[in-house]
């Protein structure tokens, strides 16, 4: 079993290679939540994620013979980059098996660290099966993304840094998927000070650890698509589950709307770009998921590798969920001045028109009419409701699309 000495050794191994990431206090989030909120910025870590800690510790723990044979891993993102970077630091062969649909940016980043990238399977499970088969044939060491003592010890170094940066920390929130990060952080904190509360946070679309704790063992769950793809693990680790069951106070779920709003909050208020999985830990604080107030709380922002093509969609979704963006249609008379009349009402309601489109042919459009599509920048959900009510009172039939 893991010991604090293992975590301390991991910290010593990575001192000259891995960043000691900042612990940032947020006045805004503290005021919103009623707690003193600090953020552990692992999104600023090398490779953009905490994953490099565990993979680096694992690879540095290998014998000379194991290093000669190289390492193999399966991943669609952060773990791939962590293993590839760590391997490049000591110049050992590295093979990463990624799903065919893995984001191009993550494939290129992994190759950029010198790894051989093999695309196999449509989903991670197929990539993992192929990687394990390849590992047996080549005799290389398989670097598991979470279910490994050395990986767990590496992730536990985050807790050591938190204890140095905020000695009187009272609660720590940590994203959880497979469980490597949560297991390492919870073990290290509780062994140091059992009174520190530790919570795992996962998406309600993929509550794998919640199901494991409920059934007293890891099980395969049915999951929905989630913006927190970094923790979308259908079955947590057997080893990580044991540590989490022993050391973690509770596992909390947050929904997709709460995650996307938190990502937008971080972009706007703190100029921080984080993944959906990283935003989960802060979302639990901001949306009153904790059983206390007035505590010194640390949310671990686990990574910042958001695919560029997704950023605009994340912003749009966050704006919509917070009531700051709305799209609707209505039908007006196709006569001079009618569109101007509608626009004047919207202007008086202090909504900003982002886009407008009208068409004279459609299932709901009679001769002499035009259907108008509006995208508006709004203030909040109450503002949208007011716009809807005023336009309805003016005789317009409004259909809100999103």
C-alpha positions in Angstrom: 0.0 0.0 0.0 1.0 3.6 -0.6 2.9 5.5 2.1 3.5 9.2 2.6 7.2 8.4 1.9 6.2 7.3 -1.6 4.5 10.7 -2.2 7.5 12.6 -0.8 9.8 10.6 -3.1 7.6 11.4 -6.0 7.8 15.1 -5.1 11.6 14.9 -5.0 11.8 13.1 -8.3 9.8 15.9 -10.1 11.2 19.0 -8.4 13.4 20.1 -11.3 10.9 19.1 -14.0 7.3 19.6 -13.0 5.8 23.0 -12.1 4.8 23.9 -8.6 1.5 25.4 -9.8 0.0 28.6 -8.2 -2.7 28.6 -5.5 -4.9 31.5 -6.5 -7.4 33.2 -4.1 -10.6 34.4 -5.7 -12.5 37.3 -4.0 -15.3 36.9 -6.6 -15.9 33.2 -6.1 -15.5 33.6 -2.3 -18.3 36.2 -2.3 -20.5 34.1 -4.5 -20.1 30.9 -2.5 -19.8 32.0 1.1 -16.5 30.3 1.5 -12.9 31.4 1.1 -12.2 29.9 -2.3 -8.7 29.1 -3.6 -7.9 27.5 -6.9 -5.0 25.1 -7.5 -4.1 25.9 -11.1 -3.0 22.6 -12.6 -4.3 24.0 -16.0 -0.9 25.9 -15.9 1.0 22.6 -15.5 3.4 21.3 -18.1 1.4 19.6 -20.9 -1.6 21.6 -19.6 -2.8 19.0 -17.0 -2.0 17.3 -13.7 -1.6 14.0 -15.6 2.1 14.6 -16.2 2.8 14.2 -12.4 1.6 10.6 -12.2 3.1 9.5 -15.5 6.5 11.2 -14.7 6.7 9.5 -11.3 5.8 6.1 -12.9 8.4 6.4 -15.6 11.1 7.6 -13.3 10.4 4.6 -11.1 11.2 2.1 -13.9 14.4 0.0 -13.8 17.1 0.5 -16.4 15.9 -2.7 -18.1 12.3 -1.5 -18.2 13.3 1.9 -19.6 15.1 0.1 -22.5 11.9 -1.7 -23.5 10.0 1.6 -23.4 6.4 2.4 -22.4 3.0 2.1 -23.9 -0.2 3.9 -22.9 -3.8 4.4 -24.2 -5.4 7.8 -24.0 -7.4 10.3 -26.0 -5.8 13.4 -24.4 -4.1 14.5 -21.3 -2.6 11.2 -20.2 -1.1 10.7 -23.7 0.7 14.1 -23.5 1.9 13.4 -19.9 3.4 10.0 -20.8 4.9 11.3 -24.0 6.5 14.3 -22.3 7.8 12.2 -19.4 9.3 9.7 -21.8 11.0 12.5 -23.7 12.7 13.8 -20.6 14.8 10.6 -20.2 14.8 9.6 -23.8 13.0 6.2 -23.7 10.7 4.8 -26.5 7.1 5.7 -26.1 4.0 4.5 -27.9 0.5 6.0 -27.4 -2.6 4.3 -28.8 -5.4 6.9 -29.4 -8.9 6.6 -30.7 -9.3 7.5 -34.4 -11.5 10.4 -33.4 -9.1 11.9 -30.9 -8.8 15.7 -31.4 -6.1 16.6 -33.9 -4.5 19.1 -31.6 -3.9 16.4 -28.9 -2.5 14.0 -31.5 -0.1 16.6 -32.8 0.9 17.6 -29.2 1.6 14.0 -28.3 3.7 13.5 -31.5 5.5 16.7 -30.7 6.9 15.1 -27.5 8.4 12.4 -29.6 5.9 9.6 -29.1 4.8 7.1 -31.7 1.1 7.6 -32.1 -1.1 4.7 -33.2 -4.7 5.4 -34.1 -7.0 2.4 -33.3 -10.6 2.0 -32.4 -13.5 4.5 -32.3 -13.7 4.7 -28.5 -11.1 4.7 -25.7 -12.0 1.1 -24.6 -11.0 -0.2 -28.0 -7.7 1.7 -27.9 -7.0 0.4 -24.4 -7.6 -3.2 -25.5 -5.2 -2.8 -28.5 -2.6 -1.1 -26.3 -2.6 -3.9 -23.8 -2.2 -6.5 -26.5 0.7 -4.5 -28.0 2.3 -4.2 -24.6 2.3 -8.0 -24.2 3.9 -8.4 -27.7 6.6 -5.8 -27.2 7.3 -6.4 -23.5 7.1 -2.7 -22.8 5.7 -1.2 -19.6 2.1 -0.2 -19.6 1.5 3.2 -18.0 -2.0 3.2 -16.6 -3.8 6.5 -16.5 -5.0 6.0 -12.9 -4.9 2.5 -11.4 -1.3 2.3 -10.4 0.5 3.1 -7.1 3.2 5.2 -8.7 0.7 7.2 -10.7 -1.4 7.8 -7.5 1.7 8.9 -5.6 2.6 11.3 -8.3 -0.9 12.9 -8.2 -0.6 13.1 -4.4 2.2 15.7 -4.8 -0.5 18.3 -5.5 -1.7 17.8 -2.0 1.8 18.4 -0.6 1.9 21.7 -2.5 -1.5 22.7 -1.2 -0.4 22.0 2.4 2.7 24.2 1.8 0.7 27.0 0.2 -2.3 27.0 2.6 -1.4 25.2 5.8 -4.8 25.8 7.4 -6.8 24.5 4.4 -10.1 23.0 5.6 -11.6 21.3 2.5 -10.3 20.3 -1.0 -12.4 19.5 -4.0 -11.1 17.3 -6.8 -12.5 16.1 -10.1 -12.9 12.3 -10.3 -13.1 10.0 -13.2 -10.9 6.9 -12.9 -9.9 8.2 -9.5 -6.1 8.6 -9.6 -6.1 12.3 -8.8 -8.7 12.0 -6.0 -7.0 8.9 -4.5 -3.6 10.5 -4.4 -4.8 13.9 -3.0 -7.2 12.3 -0.4 -4.6 9.8 0.8 -1.9 12.5 1.2 -4.2 15.1 2.9 -5.8 12.7 5.3 -2.6 11.0 6.3 -1.3 14.5 7.1 -4.4 15.8 8.8 -7.5 13.7 9.0 -9.7 16.7 9.8 -9.3 18.1 6.3 -12.5 17.4 4.3 -11.9 15.9 0.8 -14.6 15.7 -1.9 -14.7 14.2 -5.3 -16.7 15.9 -8.0 -18.0 14.3 -11.2 -20.5 15.0 -13.9 -24.0 13.7 -13.4 -23.8 12.5 -17.0 -21.1 10.0 -16.0 -21.3 9.3 -12.3 -19.0 6.3 -12.2 -17.5 6.8 -8.7 -20.9 7.6 -7.2 -22.1 4.2 -8.6 -19.0 2.4 -7.3 -19.5 3.8 -3.8 -23.2 2.9 -3.9 -22.5 -0.7 -5.0 -19.4 -1.1 -2.8 -17.3 -1.9 -5.9 -16.4 -0.4 -9.3 -19.0 -1.2 -11.9 -19.6 -0.3 -15.6 -22.2 2.3 -15.9 -24.3 3.7 -18.7 -23.1 7.3 -19.4 -24.3 10.2 -21.4 -22.2 12.7 -23.4 -20.6 15.3 -21.1 -18.6 18.4 -21.6 -16.3 17.0 -18.8 -14.8 14.4 -21.2 -11.6 14.2 -19.2 -13.4 12.4 -16.3 -15.9 10.5 -18.5 -14.8 7.1 -17.2 -17.5 4.4 -17.1 -15.7 2.2 -14.6 -13.3 3.7 -12.0 -10.1 1.8 -11.0 -10.1 -1.1 -8.6 -7.1 0.3 -6.7 -8.2 3.9 -6.7 -11.7 2.9 -5.4 -10.1 1.4 -2.3 -8.3 4.6 -1.4 -11.4 6.8 -2.2 -13.7 4.6 -0.1 -11.3 4.9 2.8 -10.2 8.5 2.6 -12.8 10.6 0.7 -15.7 12.2 2.7 -18.1 12.3 -0.2 -18.5 12.4 -4.0 -20.7 15.2 -5.5 -22.3 15.4 -8.9 -22.7 18.6 -10.9 -24.7 18.9 -14.1 -23.8 20.1 -17.6 -25.3 23.6 -17.1 -23.3 24.2 -13.9 -20.1 23.0 -15.6 -20.5 25.2 -18.7 -21.4 28.3 -16.6 -18.3 27.7 -14.4 -16.1 27.5 -17.4 -17.5 30.8 -18.6 -17.1 32.4 -15.1 -13.4 31.4 -15.1 -12.8 32.8 -18.6 -14.5 36.1 -17.7 -13.5 36.7 -14.1 -10.1 35.1 -13.9 -9.0 34.9 -17.6 -8.5 31.1 -17.1 -9.2 28.6 -19.8 -10.0 25.2 -18.2 -11.5 21.9 -19.3 -15.0 20.8 -18.4 -13.5 18.2 -16.0 -11.4 20.9 -14.3 -14.4 23.2 -13.9 -16.4 20.5 -12.0 -14.5 21.1 -8.7 -15.3 24.8 -8.7 -18.9 24.3 -9.9 -19.5 22.2 -6.7 -18.5 25.3 -4.7 -20.4 27.9 -6.7 -23.6 25.9 -6.8 -24.0 25.1 -3.1 -23.1 21.4 -3.2 -21.1 21.6 0.0 -22.6 21.0 3.5 -20.9 24.0 5.0 -20.1 27.7 4.6 -17.2 30.0 5.8 -14.4 27.4 5.2 -11.1 27.7 3.4 -11.7 25.6 0.3 -9.4 24.6 -2.5 -10.8 23.6 -5.9 -8.3 21.7 -8.0 -8.5 23.0 -11.6 -7.1 19.8 -13.1 -6.4 20.8 -16.7 -6.7 23.4 -19.5 -6.5 21.4 -22.7 -9.6 22.6 -24.4 -9.8 21.9 -28.2 -9.8 25.2 -30.0 -12.7 24.2 -32.1 -14.8 23.7 -29.0 -14.1 27.0 -27.3 -16.7 29.0 -29.2 -19.3 26.3 -28.5 -18.4 26.3 -24.8 -18.8 30.1 -24.6 -22.1 30.0 -26.5 -23.4 27.2 -24.2 -22.2 29.0 -21.1 -23.9 32.3 -22.3 -27.1 30.5 -23.0 -27.1 28.6 -19.7 -26.6 31.9 -17.8 -29.3 33.7 -19.7 -27.0 36.0 -21.7 -27.8 34.6 -25.1 -31.1 33.7 -26.7 -32.4 32.8 -30.2 -36.0 33.1 -31.1 -38.3 33.3 -34.1 -41.5 35.2 -34.8 -43.7 35.9 -37.8 -44.4 39.5 -38.9 -46.3 41.2 -41.7 -44.1 41.6 -44.8 -44.6 45.3 -45.1 -42.3 48.3 -44.9 -41.6 49.4 -41.3 -42.7 46.1 -39.6 -39.2 44.8 -39.0 -38.1 48.2 -37.8 -40.9 48.3 -35.3 -39.8 44.9 -33.9 -36.2 46.0 -33.7 -37.2 49.2 -31.9 -39.0 47.3 -29.2 -36.0 45.0 -28.7 -33.7 48.1 -28.5 -35.9 49.7 -25.9 -35.6 46.5 -23.9 -31.8 46.9 -24.0 -31.1 43.6 -25.8 -28.3 43.6 -28.3 -29.0 42.0 -31.7 -26.1 39.6 -32.6 -27.7 38.2 -35.8 -30.9 38.4 -37.8 -32.3 36.4 -40.6 -35.7 36.5 -42.3 -37.4 34.3 -44.9 -40.7 34.5 -46.8 -41.2 30.8 -47.4 -41.8 28.3 -44.7 -44.3 26.0 -43.0 -45.5 28.7 -40.6 -45.3 31.6 -43.1 -48.4 32.7 -45.0 -48.4 34.8 -48.1 -47.6 38.4 -47.1 -45.7 37.3 -44.0 -42.0 36.9 -43.1 -40.4 34.7 -40.5 -37.7 36.4 -38.4 -34.8 34.6 -36.6 -33.1 36.7 -33.9 -30.0 36.0 -31.8 -29.8 38.4 -28.9 -27.3 39.2 -26.3 -29.2 39.5 -23.0 -28.5 40.1 -19.3 -29.9 37.1 -17.6 -32.9 34.7 -17.5 -35.2 37.4 -16.1 -34.2 39.7 -19.0 -35.2 37.0 -21.5 -38.5 36.5 -19.7 -39.2 40.2 -19.9 -38.5 40.4 -23.6 -40.7 37.4 -24.2 -43.5 38.9 -22.2 -43.3 42.4 -23.8 -43.3 41.0 -27.3 -46.2 38.7 -26.5 -48.2 41.6 -25.2 -47.4 43.5 -28.4 -49.1 40.7 -30.3 -46.0 38.7 -31.5 -46.0 34.9 -31.3 -42.5 34.1 -29.9 -40.8 30.7 -30.2 -37.5 30.5 -28.2 -35.1 28.1 -29.9 -32.2 28.2 -27.4 
